[in-house]
């Protein structure tokens, strides 16, 4: 009985560690291509896409996690 209890604890610890590793990996991937720019919004294409002007260069930016209908 004691051996089965120890196996259960070891399994729970292993699963918990794997879950934490997966959550951490997802967090790293979601921010992998992110960068910060400062500028003036000069256009709105639809609810989740804007155009930003920075140093005479326009950047088309899609906002992540914003769920809006497309322009119709």
C-alpha positions as CSV (number, residue, x, y, z in Angstrom):
1,X,0.0,0.0,0.0
2,X,2.8,2.4,0.9
3,X,4.5,1.8,-2.5
4,X,1.3,2.6,-4.4
5,X,0.9,5.8,-2.4
6,X,4.5,6.8,-3.2
7,X,3.9,6.1,-6.9
8,X,0.7,8.3,-6.9
9,X,2.7,11.2,-5.4
10,X,5.5,10.8,-7.9
11,X,3.0,10.7,-10.8
12,X,1.2,13.8,-9.5
13,X,4.5,15.7,-9.1
14,X,5.7,14.6,-12.6
15,X,2.4,15.7,-14.2
16,X,2.5,19.0,-12.4
17,X,6.0,19.7,-13.5
18,X,5.2,18.8,-17.1
19,X,2.1,21.1,-17.0
20,X,4.2,24.0,-15.7
21,X,6.8,23.5,-18.4
22,X,4.1,23.5,-21.1
23,X,2.6,26.7,-19.7
24,X,6.0,28.3,-19.6
25,X,6.7,27.3,-23.2
26,X,3.4,28.7,-24.4
27,X,4.2,32.0,-22.7
28,X,7.6,32.2,-24.3
29,X,6.3,31.5,-27.8
30,X,3.5,34.0,-27.6
31,X,5.9,36.8,-26.9
32,X,8.7,35.6,-29.2
33,X,8.0,38.1,-32.0
34,X,6.6,41.0,-29.9
35,X,8.3,44.4,-29.9
36,X,7.4,47.9,-28.8
37,X,7.1,50.9,-31.1
38,X,6.0,54.5,-30.3
39,X,4.3,56.6,-32.9
40,X,1.0,58.2,-34.0
41,X,-2.0,56.1,-35.1
42,X,-2.8,57.4,-38.6
43,X,-5.3,54.8,-39.7
44,X,-7.7,52.1,-38.6
45,X,-8.3,49.4,-41.1
46,X,-10.9,47.5,-39.0
47,X,-11.4,46.8,-35.3
48,X,-8.1,45.0,-34.8
49,X,-5.7,46.5,-37.4
50,X,-4.2,49.9,-37.1
51,X,-1.5,51.9,-39.0
52,X,1.1,53.6,-36.9
53,X,3.5,56.3,-38.2
54,X,7.0,56.3,-36.6
55,X,9.9,58.3,-38.0
56,X,8.3,58.8,-41.4
57,X,7.6,55.0,-41.7
58,X,4.1,53.5,-41.6
59,X,3.6,50.1,-39.8
60,X,0.5,48.1,-40.2
61,X,-0.2,46.4,-36.8
62,X,-2.6,43.6,-36.1
63,X,-3.7,43.7,-32.4
64,X,-3.5,40.3,-30.8
65,X,-6.4,39.0,-28.8
66,X,-8.9,41.6,-30.1
67,X,-12.0,39.9,-31.6
68,X,-14.0,42.3,-33.7
69,X,-16.0,42.0,-36.9
70,X,-14.3,42.8,-40.2
71,X,-15.1,46.0,-42.0
72,X,-17.9,45.3,-44.4
